[in-house]
């Protein structure tokens, strides 16, 4: 187990970065939600959902990641973004 410590420390540091990036992404989502609410734009833009998910899956695949895994992760991220945007829209 001692041999795993340095690897686990690296993974923990990367996990911290991932969480920080998710926070930054959701902050931007809130800004987008405000614009959509103000401009009365639908919260779900299906073409954009597909574009983001596929762009990220392709990028991941080029770097050796399983594109299906990337799609699953982005489905969760995008679903959460939609919930945030819908909450903002319902307050307007």
Biopython code that builds the backbone (N, CA, C, O; Angstrom):
import numpy as np
from Bio.PDB.StructureBuilder import StructureBuilder

atoms = [
    (1, "UNK", "N", (0.814, -1.197, 0.000)),
    (1, "UNK", "CA", (0.000, 0.000, 0.000)),
    (1, "UNK", "C", (0.854, 1.257, 0.000)),
    (1, "UNK", "O", (0.475, 2.266, -0.595)),
    (2, "UNK", "N", (1.980, 1.205, 0.648)),
    (2, "UNK", "CA", (2.871, 2.367, 0.712)),
    (2, "UNK", "C", (3.313, 2.789, -0.682)),
    (2, "UNK", "O", (3.504, 3.976, -0.946)),
    (3, "UNK", "N", (3.475, 1.820, -1.566)),
    (3, "UNK", "CA", (3.912, 2.125, -2.933)),
    (3, "UNK", "C", (2.839, 2.878, -3.717)),
    (3, "UNK", "O", (3.139, 3.547, -4.705)),
    (4, "UNK", "N", (1.620, 2.767, -3.283)),
    (4, "UNK", "CA", (0.524, 3.439, -3.979)),
    (4, "UNK", "C", (0.354, 4.899, -3.562)),
    (4, "UNK", "O", (-0.301, 5.667, -4.266)),
    (5, "UNK", "N", (0.932, 5.290, -2.432)),
    (5, "UNK", "CA", (0.733, 6.642, -1.903)),
    (5, "UNK", "C", (1.030, 7.747, -2.909)),
    (5, "UNK", "O", (0.211, 8.653, -3.065)),
    (6, "UNK", "N", (2.172, 7.708, -3.599)),
    (6, "UNK", "CA", (2.441, 8.816, -4.529)),
    (6, "UNK", "C", (1.433, 8.871, -5.678)),
    (6, "UNK", "O", (1.077, 9.954, -6.143)),
    (7, "UNK", "N", (0.980, 7.723, -6.128)),
    (7, "UNK", "CA", (-0.017, 7.690, -7.205)),
    (7, "UNK", "C", (-1.357, 8.231, -6.709)),
    (7, "UNK", "O", (-2.035, 8.990, -7.401)),
    (8, "UNK", "N", (-1.715, 7.827, -5.510)),
    (8, "UNK", "CA", (-2.976, 8.300, -4.935)),
    (8, "UNK", "C", (-2.939, 9.811, -4.710)),
    (8, "UNK", "O", (-3.943, 10.498, -4.897)),
    (9, "UNK", "N", (-1.791, 10.316, -4.314)),
    (9, "UNK", "CA", (-1.657, 11.767, -4.125)),
    (9, "UNK", "C", (-1.848, 12.494, -5.455)),
    (9, "UNK", "O", (-2.491, 13.542, -5.507)),
    (10, "UNK", "N", (-1.288, 11.936, -6.524)),
    (10, "UNK", "CA", (-1.461, 12.540, -7.852)),
    (10, "UNK", "C", (-2.926, 12.498, -8.286)),
    (10, "UNK", "O", (-3.454, 13.473, -8.821)),
    (11, "UNK", "N", (-3.570, 11.363, -8.050)),
    (11, "UNK", "CA", (-4.987, 11.227, -8.406)),
    (11, "UNK", "C", (-5.829, 12.205, -7.596)),
    (11, "UNK", "O", (-6.735, 12.841, -8.136)),
    (12, "UNK", "N", (-5.535, 12.329, -6.301)),
    (12, "UNK", "CA", (-6.277, 13.274, -5.459)),
    (12, "UNK", "C", (-6.119, 14.702, -5.972)),
    (12, "UNK", "O", (-7.085, 15.464, -5.999)),
    (13, "UNK", "N", (-4.908, 15.066, -6.377)),
    (13, "UNK", "CA", (-4.666, 16.414, -6.909)),
    (13, "UNK", "C", (-5.448, 16.631, -8.204)),
    (13, "UNK", "O", (-6.020, 17.700, -8.415)),
    (14, "UNK", "N", (-5.472, 15.623, -9.063)),
    (14, "UNK", "CA", (-6.248, 15.727, -10.301)),
    (14, "UNK", "C", (-7.743, 15.814, -10.008)),
    (14, "UNK", "O", (-8.462, 16.577, -10.653)),
    (15, "UNK", "N", (-8.210, 15.035, -9.037)),
    (15, "UNK", "CA", (-9.624, 15.105, -8.658)),
    (15, "UNK", "C", (-9.988, 16.502, -8.165)),
    (15, "UNK", "O", (-11.063, 17.016, -8.475)),
    (16, "UNK", "N", (-9.086, 17.114, -7.396)),
    (16, "UNK", "CA", (-9.328, 18.486, -6.936)),
    (16, "UNK", "C", (-9.453, 19.438, -8.120)),
    (16, "UNK", "O", (-10.309, 20.323, -8.122)),
    (17, "UNK", "N", (-8.603, 19.258, -9.123)),
    (17, "UNK", "CA", (-8.665, 20.105, -10.317)),
    (17, "UNK", "C", (-9.972, 19.884, -11.080)),
    (17, "UNK", "O", (-10.583, 20.837, -11.564)),
    (18, "UNK", "N", (-10.392, 18.630, -11.182)),
    (18, "UNK", "CA", (-11.648, 18.321, -11.874)),
    (18, "UNK", "C", (-12.815, 19.015, -11.171)),
    (18, "UNK", "O", (-13.666, 19.620, -11.823)),
    (19, "UNK", "N", (-12.851, 18.928, -9.845)),
    (19, "UNK", "CA", (-13.932, 19.576, -9.094)),
    (19, "UNK", "C", (-13.888, 21.087, -9.296)),
    (19, "UNK", "O", (-14.928, 21.719, -9.484)),
    (20, "UNK", "N", (-12.686, 21.669, -9.257)),
    (20, "UNK", "CA", (-12.562, 23.116, -9.486)),
    (20, "UNK", "C", (-13.065, 23.504, -10.873)),
    (20, "UNK", "O", (-13.717, 24.536, -11.032)),
    (21, "UNK", "N", (-12.766, 22.682, -11.873)),
    (21, "UNK", "CA", (-13.245, 22.956, -13.230)),
    (21, "UNK", "C", (-14.762, 22.821, -13.323)),
    (21, "UNK", "O", (-15.414, 23.595, -14.024)),
    (22, "UNK", "N", (-15.319, 21.847, -12.622)),
    (22, "UNK", "CA", (-16.780, 21.709, -12.605)),
    (22, "UNK", "C", (-17.436, 22.926, -11.952)),
    (22, "UNK", "O", (-18.475, 23.399, -12.414)),
    (23, "UNK", "N", (-16.831, 23.427, -10.885)),
    (23, "UNK", "CA", (-17.351, 24.631, -10.235)),
    (23, "UNK", "C", (-17.328, 25.796, -11.214)),
    (23, "UNK", "O", (-18.311, 26.526, -11.340)),
    (24, "UNK", "N", (-16.204, 25.969, -11.909)),
    (24, "UNK", "CA", (-16.083, 27.061, -12.883)),
    (24, "UNK", "C", (-17.105, 26.897, -14.001)),
    (24, "UNK", "O", (-17.712, 27.874, -14.440)),
    (25, "UNK", "N", (-17.293, 25.666, -14.462)),
    (25, "UNK", "CA", (-18.260, 25.415, -15.541)),
    (25, "UNK", "C", (-19.674, 25.766, -15.092)),
    (25, "UNK", "O", (-20.424, 26.405, -15.830)),
    (26, "UNK", "N", (-20.036, 25.348, -13.885)),
    (26, "UNK", "CA", (-21.387, 25.616, -13.397)),
    (26, "UNK", "C", (-21.596, 27.106, -13.113)),
    (26, "UNK", "O", (-22.717, 27.602, -13.229)),
    (27, "UNK", "N", (-20.540, 27.819, -12.747)),
    (27, "UNK", "CA", (-20.652, 29.277, -12.604)),
    (27, "UNK", "C", (-21.036, 29.909, -13.941)),
    (27, "UNK", "O", (-21.882, 30.801, -13.997)),
    (28, "UNK", "N", (-20.408, 29.439, -15.010)),
    (28, "UNK", "CA", (-20.734, 29.949, -16.350)),
    (28, "UNK", "C", (-22.147, 29.530, -16.742)),
    (28, "UNK", "O", (-22.879, 30.306, -17.356)),
    (29, "UNK", "N", (-22.528, 28.306, -16.388)),
    (29, "UNK", "CA", (-23.891, 27.828, -16.667)),
    (29, "UNK", "C", (-24.919, 28.755, -16.019)),
    (29, "UNK", "O", (-25.951, 29.055, -16.619)),
    (30, "UNK", "N", (-24.641, 29.205, -14.803)),
    (30, "UNK", "CA", (-25.566, 30.130, -14.137)),
    (30, "UNK", "C", (-25.687, 31.431, -14.929)),
    (30, "UNK", "O", (-26.784, 31.970, -15.077)),
    (31, "UNK", "N", (-24.568, 31.931, -15.434)),
    (31, "UNK", "CA", (-24.601, 33.144, -16.257)),
    (31, "UNK", "C", (-25.423, 32.910, -17.525)),
    (31, "UNK", "O", (-26.233, 33.750, -17.914)),
    (32, "UNK", "N", (-25.206, 31.766, -18.160)),
    (32, "UNK", "CA", (-25.971, 31.407, -19.358)),
    (32, "UNK", "C", (-27.454, 31.307, -19.013)),
    (32, "UNK", "O", (-28.307, 31.773, -19.768)),
    (33, "UNK", "N", (-27.752, 30.700, -17.872)),
    (33, "UNK", "CA", (-29.140, 30.580, -17.434)),
    (33, "UNK", "C", (-29.812, 31.932, -17.264)),
    (33, "UNK", "O", (-30.986, 32.096, -17.598)),
    (34, "UNK", "N", (-29.072, 32.896, -16.747)),
    (34, "UNK", "CA", (-29.613, 34.254, -16.592)),
    (34, "UNK", "C", (-29.926, 34.867, -17.957)),
    (34, "UNK", "O", (-30.977, 35.482, -18.141)),
    (35, "UNK", "N", (-29.013, 34.697, -18.908)),
    (35, "UNK", "CA", (-29.239, 35.228, -20.260)),
    (35, "UNK", "C", (-30.444, 34.541, -20.894)),
    (35, "UNK", "O", (-31.313, 35.203, -21.460)),
    (36, "UNK", "N", (-30.496, 33.216, -20.799)),
    (36, "UNK", "CA", (-31.621, 32.481, -21.386)),
    (36, "UNK", "C", (-32.945, 32.915, -20.768)),
    (36, "UNK", "O", (-33.940, 33.072, -21.477)),
    (37, "UNK", "N", (-32.963, 33.109, -19.457)),
    (37, "UNK", "CA", (-34.201, 33.534, -18.795)),
    (37, "UNK", "C", (-34.602, 34.934, -19.257)),
    (37, "UNK", "O", (-35.769, 35.192, -19.553)),
    (38, "UNK", "N", (-33.632, 35.822, -19.314)),
    (38, "UNK", "CA", (-33.913, 37.207, -19.709)),
    (38, "UNK", "C", (-34.390, 37.296, -21.156)),
    (38, "UNK", "O", (-35.295, 38.065, -21.479)),
    (39, "UNK", "N", (-33.762, 36.493, -22.024)),
    (39, "UNK", "CA", (-34.077, 36.520, -23.460)),
    (39, "UNK", "C", (-35.171, 35.518, -23.845)),
    (39, "UNK", "O", (-35.539, 35.404, -25.015)),
    (40, "UNK", "N", (-35.681, 34.798, -22.849)),
    (40, "UNK", "CA", (-36.713, 33.776, -23.060)),
    (40, "UNK", "C", (-36.274, 32.727, -24.090)),
    (40, "UNK", "O", (-37.007, 32.389, -25.020)),
    (41, "UNK", "N", (-35.063, 32.233, -23.888)),
    (41, "UNK", "CA", (-34.500, 31.172, -24.726)),
    (41, "UNK", "C", (-34.696, 29.851, -23.983)),
    (41, "UNK", "O", (-34.495, 29.782, -22.771)),
    (42, "UNK", "N", (-35.085, 28.816, -24.703)),
    (42, "UNK", "CA", (-35.287, 27.496, -24.090)),
    (42, "UNK", "C", (-34.005, 27.032, -23.402)),
    (42, "UNK", "O", (-32.905, 27.215, -23.922)),
    (43, "UNK", "N", (-34.166, 26.429, -22.229)),
    (43, "UNK", "CA", (-32.984, 25.984, -21.491)),
    (43, "UNK", "C", (-32.273, 24.839, -22.193)),
    (43, "UNK", "O", (-31.044, 24.765, -22.158)),
    (44, "UNK", "N", (-33.014, 23.952, -22.823)),
    (44, "UNK", "CA", (-32.401, 22.811, -23.514)),
    (44, "UNK", "C", (-32.301, 23.125, -25.001)),
    (44, "UNK", "O", (-33.303, 23.351, -25.679)),
    (45, "UNK", "N", (-31.078, 23.132, -25.482)),
    (45, "UNK", "CA", (-30.787, 23.315, -26.905)),
    (45, "UNK", "C", (-30.178, 21.989, -27.382)),
    (45, "UNK", "O", (-28.966, 21.790, -27.299)),
    (46, "UNK", "N", (-31.024, 21.097, -27.876)),
    (46, "UNK", "CA", (-30.592, 19.723, -28.159)),
    (46, "UNK", "C", (-29.406, 19.659, -29.114)),
    (46, "UNK", "O", (-28.526, 18.818, -28.935)),
    (47, "UNK", "N", (-29.360, 20.523, -30.120)),
    (47, "UNK", "CA", (-28.225, 20.503, -31.046)),
    (47, "UNK", "C", (-26.925, 20.834, -30.321)),
    (47, "UNK", "O", (-25.878, 20.266, -30.634)),
    (48, "UNK", "N", (-26.985, 21.748, -29.355)),
    (48, "UNK", "CA", (-25.800, 22.103, -28.570)),
    (48, "UNK", "C", (-25.400, 20.947, -27.655)),
    (48, "UNK", "O", (-24.211, 20.689, -27.469)),
    (49, "UNK", "N", (-26.379, 20.252, -27.086)),
    (49, "UNK", "CA", (-26.097, 19.093, -26.235)),
    (49, "UNK", "C", (-25.303, 18.058, -27.024)),
    (49, "UNK", "O", (-24.270, 17.572, -26.562)),
    (50, "UNK", "N", (-25.789, 17.726, -28.209)),
    (50, "UNK", "CA", (-25.118, 16.732, -29.056)),
    (50, "UNK", "C", (-23.728, 17.228, -29.439)),
    (50, "UNK", "O", (-22.758, 16.472, -29.384)),
    (51, "UNK", "N", (-23.632, 18.491, -29.824)),
    (51, "UNK", "CA", (-22.344, 19.069, -30.227)),
    (51, "UNK", "C", (-21.304, 18.951, -29.110)),
    (51, "UNK", "O", (-20.183, 18.505, -29.355)),
    (52, "UNK", "N", (-21.665, 19.345, -27.896)),
    (52, "UNK", "CA", (-20.724, 19.308, -26.771)),
    (52, "UNK", "C", (-20.334, 17.876, -26.445)),
    (52, "UNK", "O", (-19.152, 17.562, -26.308)),
    (53, "UNK", "N", (-21.331, 17.009, -26.322)),
    (53, "UNK", "CA", (-21.060, 15.620, -25.947)),
    (53, "UNK", "C", (-20.170, 14.937, -26.978)),
    (53, "UNK", "O", (-19.226, 14.235, -26.613)),
    (54, "UNK", "N", (-20.461, 15.136, -28.263)),
    (54, "UNK", "CA", (-19.680, 14.473, -29.311)),
    (54, "UNK", "C", (-18.283, 15.078, -29.454)),
    (54, "UNK", "O", (-17.314, 14.357, -29.688)),
    (55, "UNK", "N", (-18.181, 16.403, -29.312)),
    (55, "UNK", "CA", (-16.866, 17.043, -29.395)),
    (55, "UNK", "C", (-15.954, 16.506, -28.295)),
    (55, "UNK", "O", (-14.787, 16.200, -28.539)),
    (56, "UNK", "N", (-16.491, 16.397, -27.098)),
    (56, "UNK", "CA", (-15.698, 15.906, -25.977)),
    (56, "UNK", "C", (-15.373, 14.419, -26.124)),
    (56, "UNK", "O", (-14.267, 13.992, -25.794)),
    (57, "UNK", "N", (-16.327, 13.634, -26.616)),
    (57, "UNK", "CA", (-16.083, 12.202, -26.836)),
    (57, "UNK", "C", (-14.994, 11.998, -27.877)),
    (57, "UNK", "O", (-14.124, 11.144, -27.710)),
    (58, "UNK", "N", (-15.038, 12.781, -28.951)),
    (58, "UNK", "CA", (-14.016, 12.672, -30.000)),
    (58, "UNK", "C", (-12.649, 13.099, -29.484)),
    (58, "UNK", "O", (-11.641, 12.453, -29.769)),
    (59, "UNK", "N", (-12.618, 14.184, -28.726)),
    (59, "UNK", "CA", (-11.349, 14.646, -28.156)),
    (59, "UNK", "C", (-10.768, 13.575, -27.237)),
    (59, "UNK", "O", (-9.577, 13.272, -27.296)),
    (60, "UNK", "N", (-11.624, 13.007, -26.389)),
    (60, "UNK", "CA", (-11.173, 11.952, -25.497)),
    (60, "UNK", "C", (-10.664, 10.742, -26.254)),
    (60, "UNK", "O", (-9.630, 10.174, -25.900)),
    (61, "UNK", "N", (-11.387, 10.341, -27.298)),
    (61, "UNK", "CA", (-10.986, 9.175, -28.093)),
    (61, "UNK", "C", (-9.616, 9.389, -28.725)),
    (61, "UNK", "O", (-8.803, 8.467, -28.781)),
    (62, "UNK", "N", (-9.361, 10.610, -29.202)),
    (62, "UNK", "CA", (-8.059, 10.913, -29.810)),
    (62, "UNK", "C", (-6.923, 10.789, -28.802)),
    (62, "UNK", "O", (-5.773, 10.555, -29.174)),
    (63, "UNK", "N", (-7.254, 10.949, -27.521)),
    (63, "UNK", "CA", (-6.248, 10.870, -26.456)),
    (63, "UNK", "C", (-6.276, 9.520, -25.740)),
    (63, "UNK", "O", (-5.608, 9.341, -24.721)),
    (64, "UNK", "N", (-7.053, 8.565, -26.276)),
    (64, "UNK", "CA", (-7.048, 7.217, -25.724)),
    (64, "UNK", "C", (-8.141, 6.902, -24.712)),
    (64, "UNK", "O", (-8.133, 5.828, -24.111)),
    (65, "UNK", "N", (-9.078, 7.822, -24.516)),
    (65, "UNK", "CA", (-10.180, 7.543, -23.597)),
    (65, "UNK", "C", (-11.312, 6.824, -24.322)),
    (65, "UNK", "O", (-11.478, 6.950, -25.535)),
    (66, "UNK", "N", (-12.075, 6.079, -23.559)),
    (66, "UNK", "CA", (-13.263, 5.423, -24.078)),
    (66, "UNK", "C", (-14.309, 6.510, -24.353)),
    (66, "UNK", "O", (-14.758, 7.172, -23.417)),
    (67, "UNK", "N", (-14.704, 6.706, -25.616)),
    (67, "UNK", "CA", (-15.665, 7.768, -25.918)),
    (67, "UNK", "C", (-17.020, 7.562, -25.243)),
    (67, "UNK", "O", (-17.705, 8.534, -24.925)),
    (68, "UNK", "N", (-17.409, 6.316, -25.022)),
    (68, "UNK", "CA", (-18.660, 6.043, -24.320)),
    (68, "UNK", "C", (-18.630, 6.560, -22.889)),
    (68, "UNK", "O", (-19.624, 7.090, -22.394)),
    (69, "UNK", "N", (-17.487, 6.408, -22.228)),
    (69, "UNK", "CA", (-17.340, 6.922, -20.869)),
    (69, "UNK", "C", (-17.450, 8.441, -20.869)),
    (69, "UNK", "O", (-18.115, 9.020, -20.010)),
    (70, "UNK", "N", (-16.798, 9.087, -21.835)),
    (70, "UNK", "CA", (-16.836, 10.549, -21.919)),
    (70, "UNK", "C", (-18.272, 11.014, -22.158)),
    (70, "UNK", "O", (-18.720, 11.986, -21.549)),
    (71, "UNK", "N", (-18.987, 10.327, -23.037)),
    (71, "UNK", "CA", (-20.390, 10.687, -23.289)),
    (71, "UNK", "C", (-21.225, 10.582, -22.010)),
    (71, "UNK", "O", (-22.044, 11.457, -21.725)),
    (72, "UNK", "N", (-21.013, 9.505, -21.239)),
    (72, "UNK", "CA", (-21.759, 9.327, -19.988)),
    (72, "UNK", "C", (-21.472, 10.466, -19.015)),
    (72, "UNK", "O", (-22.387, 11.019, -18.404)),
    (73, "UNK", "N", (-20.202, 10.808, -18.878)),
    (73, "UNK", "CA", (-19.816, 11.890, -17.968)),
    (73, "UNK", "C", (-20.466, 13.196, -18.405)),
    (73, "UNK", "O", (-21.014, 13.929, -17.582)),
    (74, "UNK", "N", (-20.403, 13.485, -19.701)),
    (74, "UNK", "CA", (-20.972, 14.740, -20.189)),
    (74, "UNK", "C", (-22.494, 14.748, -20.145)),
    (74, "UNK", "O", (-23.097, 15.814, -20.021)),
    (75, "UNK", "N", (-23.116, 13.601, -20.244)),
    (75, "UNK", "CA", (-24.569, 13.540, -20.073)),
    (75, "UNK", "C", (-24.936, 13.994, -18.663)),
    (75, "UNK", "O", (-25.886, 14.755, -18.480)),
    (76, "UNK", "N", (-24.190, 13.531, -17.676)),
    (76, "UNK", "CA", (-24.441, 13.926, -16.288)),
    (76, "UNK", "C", (-24.182, 15.420, -16.098)),
    (76, "UNK", "O", (-24.986, 16.117, -15.480)),
    (77, "UNK", "N", (-23.064, 15.910, -16.627)),
    (77, "UNK", "CA", (-22.721, 17.330, -16.494)),
    (77, "UNK", "C", (-23.786, 18.202, -17.157)),
    (77, "UNK", "O", (-24.231, 19.193, -16.578)),
    (78, "UNK", "N", (-24.185, 17.837, -18.351)),
    (78, "UNK", "CA", (-25.174, 18.628, -19.095)),
    (78, "UNK", "C", (-26.543, 18.565, -18.419)),
    (78, "UNK", "O", (-27.251, 19.571, -18.360)),
    (79, "UNK", "N", (-26.920, 17.399, -17.912)),
    (79, "UNK", "CA", (-28.196, 17.293, -17.189)),
    (79, "UNK", "C", (-28.211, 18.224, -15.976)),
    (79, "UNK", "O", (-29.216, 18.883, -15.710)),
    (80, "UNK", "N", (-27.114, 18.278, -15.252)),
    (80, "UNK", "CA", (-27.022, 19.176, -14.095)),
    (80, "UNK", "C", (-27.101, 20.631, -14.541)),
    (80, "UNK", "O", (-27.753, 21.448, -13.891)),
    (81, "UNK", "N", (-26.443, 20.954, -15.644)),
    (81, "UNK", "CA", (-26.502, 22.317, -16.181)),
    (81, "UNK", "C", (-27.941, 22.694, -16.520)),
    (81, "UNK", "O", (-28.382, 23.807, -16.233)),
    (82, "UNK", "N", (-28.663, 21.769, -17.125)),
    (82, "UNK", "CA", (-30.066, 22.038, -17.465)),
    (82, "UNK", "C", (-30.909, 22.268, -16.210)),
    (82, "UNK", "O", (-31.775, 23.143, -16.195)),
    (83, "UNK", "N", (-30.661, 21.496, -15.174)),
    (83, "UNK", "CA", (-31.400, 21.688, -13.923)),
    (83, "UNK", "C", (-31.134, 23.074, -13.343)),
    (83, "UNK", "O", (-32.053, 23.740, -12.867)),
    (84, "UNK", "N", (-29.873, 23.506, -13.385)),
    (84, "UNK", "CA", (-29.519, 24.839, -12.889)),
    (84, "UNK", "C", (-30.221, 25.906, -13.719)),
    (84, "UNK", "O", (-30.818, 26.835, -13.174)),
    (85, "UNK", "N", (-30.148, 25.770, -15.036)),
    (85, "UNK", "CA", (-30.782, 26.753, -15.922)),
    (85, "UNK", "C", (-32.302, 26.786, -15.726)),
    (85, "UNK", "O", (-32.908, 27.857, -15.729)),
    (86, "UNK", "N", (-32.908, 25.618, -15.558)),
    (86, "UNK", "CA", (-34.361, 25.570, -15.364)),
    (86, "UNK", "C", (-34.765, 26.202, -14.036)),
    (86, "UNK", "O", (-35.810, 26.846, -13.948)),
    (87, "UNK", "N", (-33.944, 26.021, -13.005)),
    (87, "UNK", "CA", (-34.226, 26.656, -11.716)),
    (87, "UNK", "C", (-34.174, 28.175, -11.849)),
    (87, "UNK", "O", (-34.998, 28.884, -11.272)),
    (88, "UNK", "N", (-33.206, 28.664, -12.608)),
    (88, "UNK", "CA", (-33.096, 30.110, -12.839)),
    (88, "UNK", "C", (-34.305, 30.605, -13.628)),
    (88, "UNK", "O", (-34.881, 31.643, -13.305)),
    (89, "UNK", "N", (-34.684, 29.859, -14.663)),
    (89, "UNK", "CA", (-35.825, 30.252, -15.500)),
    (89, "UNK", "C", (-37.121, 30.286, -14.693)),
    (89, "UNK", "O", (-37.966, 31.153, -14.913)),
    (90, "UNK", "N", (-37.277, 29.358, -13.772)),
    (90, "UNK", "CA", (-38.517, 29.303, -12.993)),
    (90, "UNK", "C", (-38.624, 30.455, -11.995)),
    (90, "UNK", "O", (-39.721, 30.783, -11.544)),
    (91, "UNK", "N", (-37.499, 31.066, -11.650)),
    (91, "UNK", "CA", (-37.504, 32.216, -10.737)),
    (91, "UNK", "C", (-37.811, 33.518, -11.467)),
    (91, "UNK", "O", (-38.174, 34.521, -10.852)),
    (92, "UNK", "N", (-37.658, 33.485, -12.795)),
    (92, "UNK", "CA", (-37.862, 34.718, -13.579)),
    (92, "UNK", "C", (-39.316, 34.964, -13.896)),
    (92, "UNK", "O", (-39.647, 35.956, -14.546)),
]
sb = StructureBuilder()
sb.init_structure("model")
sb.init_model(0)
sb.init_chain("A")
sb.init_seg("    ")
for serial, (resi, resn, name, xyz) in enumerate(atoms, 1):
    if name == "N":
        sb.init_residue(resn, " ", resi, " ")
    sb.init_atom(name, np.array(xyz, "f"), 0.0, 1.0, " ", f" {name:<3s}", serial, name[0])
structure = sb.get_structure()
